[in-house]
Amino acid sequence: MNRFCGRHTECACYFLSVVVTCLSITLCRAQPFDEAPRKLSVMTWNVEWMFDDYTGDNRSDLAREQSAPSKERWLDKVAAVAKVIADSQAHIVALQEIEGDQTLAAIAQQIKTKHRTSYRYAFIQGTDRFTEQDVGFLFRGGLFAYRRQEQSKTMFDSGKFYNLSKHLFGEFRWSNVASPLTVLNIHLRATAEAEEPRVKQATLARHWVEPLLAAGHDVIVLGDFNSETRAGDQHSDVGVLSNHASDQPLVDLLTRLEDPKQPTHLILDRQFDRVMVSRSLIEDEPGLDWSLDRVRILSQETVRGRRDGHEHWDQRLTMPVGELDTSDHFPVVAEFSLK
């Protein structure tokens, strides 16, 4: 899209999300929507190298090395992930470290066959050619549109931003909820040494959601942030996304846990996985809207047998499947009521 609201002038990328939002709301008026559920649960989960056993479509050596070593291990992984999602009954599931839409299709089919719950999926291939890891959504309803976004050349040349190679926007609408809900699924750069590019990635994500927040929309930014900061720490990448001093801060829901120090990682004492929401999703505003009930980390649901330690990484492709924990990350689930 390179025109703005029908005018014959070039549209700056700064306004792209505003344009998309404007057009989607116009289109929404002509589309009937399902009624919202009384309870809405949103999950984020890094499912750890969820690549199938076919490596013919993988270009990088790393992707081939980390793929499932056999059909049996792939099917076990699908079954284990599907069970956690089905048991949670999450309405919107944001996954990281998937291979592609075939991963989402396999999970959705398993949930439907074994757990009698139907999910659809949304996926757009990202640009991480080194790991070939990607992100995507599973959802039970409400999705109106999904998209990726890119920097303009001006933004790139400014040096303030760093590309988000793994991200996906999902816009959700229901007939009886006035405000649209936009969910941004991201997977940021890993390791403590990558803090500088990670902060610039967070700056880009914040730049993209700023117009949505200013318009009063419900916004969730979630995923594997790979952040070295603790819940409540307003420094570094999380602080940039929160922008807590602004009129439209994002609230880190890990601060609402019974134990705000609870890790989201199987092995490391880290809170890599975050759900950050607009204030509108916490405060019960006038009219029928979503209001936060609770947030929880599913730290037991992914453990099989004895909880894995560092051997999980060393023996992930050879450990007996009955002992291998489902992922090295725990799912984080935020639950909202319609009030």
Salt bridges, closest charged atoms under 4 A:
GLU10 OE2 - ARG3 NH1 3.65
GLU48 OE1 - HIS312 NE2 2.73
GLU48 OE2 - ARG316 NE 3.81
ASP53 OD1 - LYS71 NZ 3.60
ASP61 OD1 - ARG64 NH2 2.41
ASP76 OD2 - ARG304 NH2 2.92
ASP87 OD2 - LYS83 NZ 2.64
ASP128 OD2 - LYS166 NZ 2.96
GLU150 OE2 - ARG148 NH2 2.95
ASP157 OD2 - LYS153 NZ 2.65
GLU196 OE2 - LYS200 NZ 3.86
GLU210 OE1 - ARG206 NE 2.89
ASP224 OD2 - HIS187 NE2 3.18
ASP224 OD2 - HIS329 NE2 3.78
GLU228 OE1 - ARG270 NE 3.04
ASP233 OD1 - HIS235 ND1 2.67
ASP237 OD2 - ARG198 NE 2.66
ASP252 OD2 - ARG274 NH1 2.49
ASP269 OD2 - ARG230 NH2 2.79
ASP273 OD2 - HIS329 ND1 2.90
GLU283 OE2 - ARG279 NE 3.84
ASP293 OD2 - LYS39 NZ 3.10
ASP308 OD2 - HIS312 ND1 2.74
GLU311 OE2 - ARG306 NH2 3.30
ASP328 OD2 - HIS265 NE2 3.81
ASP328 OD1 - HIS329 NE2 3.84
GLU335 OE1 - ARG294 NE 2.57
GLU335 OE2 - ARG296 NE 2.73
